[in-house]
Amino acid sequence: MFKRIDHVAIHVSDLRRSVEFYEKHFGFQHYFQHAASGGMQIAYLKLADTVLELTHKSDGTMTGFHFCLETDDFNETVDTLQKQGVRLVRPPHDTAAREPREQGWRRVVFAGPDGEQIELRG
């Protein structure tokens, strides 16, 4: 059902400072950045095949964190989790690629027992 952790997202107070920190001290490479709705800026950093997603809101509000699991059968996994009663936060939807060579993909967000967000991609 699940293949690997695809990425972990952390909300930061200063996007540029955080990108430079993870590049300098941990060897991550900043490879893509974009603006999202609500004044959110998102930067993607890679270390081998692991992605760290840094998010920053222009108004300074903190929005928490999430982790993302890659699934080998997106629709089946979503159906299984819904049948098991896992709370849906955001329904399945298409999203844009994070880098030029990547194809767009499907995304869904579920909630863990304490409200933590668990994103699935496939």
NORFEN-V117769 format. One record per pair of residues at least 4 apart in sequence whose ideal C-beta (glycine too) atoms are under 7 Angstrom apart, sorted by the first residue. I is the first residue (numbers start at 1). GAP is how many residues later the second one is. If there is no record, write none. Layout:
i=I gap=GAP
i=I gap=GAP
//
This chain:
i=1 gap=70
i=1 gap=71
i=1 gap=76
i=2 gap=67
i=2 gap=69
i=3 gap=67
i=3 gap=68
i=3 gap=69
i=4 gap=66
i=5 gap=62
i=5 gap=64
i=6 gap=45
i=6 gap=62
i=6 gap=63
i=6 gap=64
i=6 gap=115
i=7 gap=44
i=7 gap=45
i=7 gap=46
i=7 gap=61
i=8 gap=44
i=8 gap=59
i=9 gap=44
i=9 gap=46
i=9 gap=56
i=9 gap=57
i=10 gap=44
i=10 gap=55
i=11 gap=44
i=11 gap=51
i=11 gap=52
i=11 gap=53
i=11 gap=54
i=12 gap=6
i=12 gap=42
i=12 gap=44
i=14 gap=4
i=15 gap=4
i=15 gap=26
i=15 gap=28
i=15 gap=39
i=15 gap=41
i=16 gap=4
i=17 gap=4
i=18 gap=4
i=18 gap=36
i=19 gap=4
i=19 gap=11
i=19 gap=24
i=19 gap=26
i=19 gap=35
i=20 gap=4
i=21 gap=4
i=22 gap=4
i=22 gap=6
i=22 gap=23
i=22 gap=30
i=23 gap=5
i=23 gap=6
i=23 gap=7
i=26 gap=21
i=27 gap=20
i=28 gap=17
i=28 gap=18
i=28 gap=19
i=28 gap=24
i=29 gap=16
i=29 gap=17
i=30 gap=13
i=30 gap=15
i=31 gap=13
i=31 gap=15
i=31 gap=68
i=32 gap=12
i=32 gap=66
i=32 gap=67
i=33 gap=8
i=33 gap=9
i=33 gap=10
i=33 gap=11
i=34 gap=8
i=35 gap=6
i=36 gap=4
i=36 gap=6
i=38 gap=19
i=39 gap=18
i=39 gap=19
i=39 gap=20
i=40 gap=15
i=40 gap=17
i=41 gap=15
i=42 gap=11
i=42 gap=13
i=43 gap=11
i=44 gap=7
i=44 gap=9
i=44 gap=54
i=45 gap=7
i=45 gap=9
i=46 gap=4
i=46 gap=5
i=55 gap=8
i=57 gap=4
i=57 gap=6
i=66 gap=51
i=66 gap=52
i=66 gap=53
i=67 gap=51
i=68 gap=51
i=68 gap=53
i=69 gap=49
i=69 gap=51
i=70 gap=51
i=70 gap=52
i=71 gap=6
i=71 gap=49
i=71 gap=51
i=73 gap=4
i=74 gap=4
i=74 gap=32
i=74 gap=46
i=74 gap=48
i=75 gap=4
i=76 gap=4
i=77 gap=4
i=77 gap=43
i=78 gap=4
i=78 gap=14
i=78 gap=30
i=78 gap=42
i=79 gap=4
i=80 gap=4
i=81 gap=5
i=81 gap=29
i=82 gap=4
i=82 gap=6
i=86 gap=24
i=87 gap=23
i=87 gap=24
i=88 gap=22
i=89 gap=20
i=89 gap=21
i=89 gap=22
i=89 gap=28
i=90 gap=18
i=90 gap=19
i=91 gap=17
i=92 gap=14
i=92 gap=16
i=93 gap=14
i=94 gap=10
i=94 gap=12
i=95 gap=9
i=95 gap=10
i=95 gap=12
i=96 gap=8
i=97 gap=5
i=97 gap=6
i=97 gap=7
i=98 gap=4
i=105 gap=16
i=105 gap=17
i=106 gap=15
i=106 gap=16
i=107 gap=12
i=107 gap=14
i=108 gap=12
i=109 gap=8
i=109 gap=9
i=109 gap=10
i=110 gap=8
i=111 gap=4
i=111 gap=5
i=111 gap=6
i=112 gap=4
i=112 gap=6
//
